[in-house]
């Protein structure tokens, strides 16, 4: 068939071109596919970890409130009086405490006091646990016999009541320390479920939260469906969870397709968080990758066949160059390019190879941008959690970030190289994340704080730094979160650092944070004008603030003032927080 040497060289050259091209295509496809799966797994498990922190915080706040209610003298003094009619003054006082408790906790629907003599005192009429039947329930007996006397969450299905509710139960003891009743608060975590539903809808995922004993606590669907259908659909998943099975991919009869299971077990509560991601969501992402690789491979093969016949007698040098470039590409160097000088056919082959390398380079860049967007979503979720907890300061983190970036932009170019603009952005958006752990009675208090409350508020810097340090890709910005309340003269907190011992991120955020605080209205004072706040910043240069940062602030002041008064300032701030350049 190949009788001429030139034809044989052409056939050999074509085979040598086809083999490395196909190998590179398959190797890079497998590597990119693995990277996509790993990115999904990392992003989802990080989101589940954050969900655990939110749910644990919400639940712990409720349990602490229930425990304090059970320790009230008016509640402990109802022993022997719950079953009496008419109600005594002691039970009336307990009912008043129940009403106050329900007003302070909008997610609580009802409060019950179930006494061991069969009596029941409820905030609102309820058909459950009538006639003292609750004394035969195992959870009621277990709660009374619990030596620790600690509150706990009980799924509605286990309590024999509404399965869509959670019940916070706490034993109530008399003056001698003997438990005589169980305090039950019916809790509907609707605010938390709505937030989780908003978060999961973007990813077409279903979120399930199982208690440590295997009971299903929360189920959040990306789209609403009937409750009975959900129970039937996830009954087998509950049995699989209770049996300890750990399969990562399974068939979902409800969706009529394969789904990926991602799990996270809380190290604090033992709860298990399961997120179901349809395999089609990942397949759509991989489909674009397959198309790019297929087109690139076909183009390279076509032009290799055309060029090979023309350059067979000069095969040694061109093929060596191409093989070396292919090996570099296979190792991940997508910036490699081959020389395109020489005969026209060889130049065309080099151009097509470079086009393939550019396509692969563009693909990898897109994957990195996708991972970057995932990190941005995590940061945005963190600082939005602060605004959900304290709506009065909504937009504070975004404004502080904007002011800090404007100060950075007007800084000396030589000094900009000491920190990254993105690092300053992340530190600004997360500088107040520690406030999620501050009690509402302190964080939302109207008027000035007393000394004890002020010490609690000061803890938000160290708590926020600890949270950021646990995120591996953001741990390096935690010093800015920890030290944004330090002072240049050493009188700040939490560590009392002085001068240049304060991390640079913290020094910049200190100026931006103080300026926004002074120009924002609080319950205990009116906002300053921008000019008044500017004068105060300048006055405190060298005592509270780094003089160099203040000078940069002065140069950026006109831009900051314009941003404050511009009708589009709010949109600009949101864009700054949502996009990383």
C-alpha positions, 0 to 999 in steps of 0.5 A: 500500500505504502510503496514509497519511502515518502508515503511511509514517512507520511504514515509514520508521521501521521501516527506519531501525531495522532497518538500524542494528540489523543493521549493529551485529549484523554489525559486532560479530559480526565484531569479536568473531569476530576477537577470538576468533581473535586470542586463540586465536592469541596464547595458543597461540603464547605457549604454544609459546614457553614450550614451546620454552624448556622443551624447549631447557632440557631438551635443553641440560642433556642435551647439556652432560652428554654433552659433559662425559662425552666429555671424561672422561680415561677415555673419551678413553683408550679409543682402540684398546681398544674392539674388544679382548677381554677388556675392559681396565681403561681400558674398565672405567673408561669403563663405570663412568662410563657407569653413573654418567651413566645414574644421574644422568640417569633419562631416558637408557636406554643409552650407546654408544661407537662407535669408528672401528675398528668396536668398540663399548662399550655400557652395556647390550646392544643389537641396533643398530649391530652388526658395525661397520655404523654406520661406513657411516651418514652421521650417524656420518661427519658427527659425526666430521668436524664441526670444531666438535666440539659435541654435537647431538640426532639423531632416532631415525628418522635414526639408523636406530633407535627413532623414539620416542627421541632420540639425543645424539651427541658426537665423542670425541677422543684426547690429540692432538685427533683424533676416534676415536669417537662417544659416543651417549646414547639419550634418552627425553624422557618427563617432558617429553612427559607435561608437554606432554600434560597441557598440550595436553589442556586445549585438544584440541590436537596438538603437533608439534616439528620439528628445523631439518632437518625431522625430527619430534622430538616428537609429543604427542596429546591422546588416545593412539592407535596409533603407526603411525596417527600416522605415517601421519596426519602424514606429509603434514604433515611433507612440507608443513613440509619444503617451507616451506608456511605454510597456516594452515587445512587438512583433517585426514583423521585427524580428518575435519574442518578444523584450524587450524595455529599455528606458532612457530620457535625463535630459539635452536635453529631448531626449529619447533613446530606446534599443531593445533587442531580448528576445531570448538573455535573454532566451539563458542565462536562458537556461543554468540556467534551465539545471543546476537546473534540473540536480541538482534536479534530482540527489538529488531526485534520491539519496534521494529515495535510501537513505531514505529506508535505514535510515528510523529508524534513520530519526530524526537526518539526516532529521533535519540536511538536513532541516536546511541546505536546509533552509540556502540554500534557504536564500542564504547561498550557502557555507552551507555543511552537515556532511558526516560521518556515514552510507554510504547511508547518506554520499552519500546523504550529498555528493549529497546535497553538489554537488547541493550547489556547482553548485548553488554557481558556478552559482551565482559566474558566474552571479557576474562575468558577472556583473563585466564584464559589469562594466569593459565594462563601464569603458573601454568605458569611457577611450576609449572615451578620446582616440577617442577625443585625439588620440595623447595620445592613450594608455596613460590611459592603461600605467598609469594604468600598472605603477600604478599597478606595483608600488602597487605590489612592495609596503609593504604588510601591506600598500596594505590593505589600498586600493584595487588593483581593485580600483587603476585599475579603478581610473587609467583607468578613471583618464583622463575621464574629458578631454572629456569635454575640447574643442578640440582647447585646448586639441588638440593644438600643442605647449604650452598652454597659461594661459587661456588654461591651466586653462581649461585643469586643469578642467579635474580633477574635471569634471572627478571626477564628472562623476565617482561620478555619477556611484554608484559602482565607486564613491569611486574611484573618489578622485583618479581621482580628485587629481592625479595632487596634489603635496606633497608640496601643490602646485598642483591642483585642491584643493592644498592639501598637504602631506597625505591629498592627497588621496592615490590613487591620490598620486600613480597615480601622480607618474605613470602619470608623468612618462608616460608623461615624456617618451611620445613624445608631439608636443612641446617636445621630450620624455625623456629616462626611465633613465632620467624620473626615475632621475626626479621622484627621484629628486622631491621626497618630493616636488612633490611626496610622498616619500614612493610612490617614494621608491616603484616606485624605487623598481618597476622601473626594471619591469616598464622599462622591460614593456616599452621595451618588444615587447609584452608590448602593449598586456600586457597593453591591458590585464591589462585594460580589465581583473579584477582579 
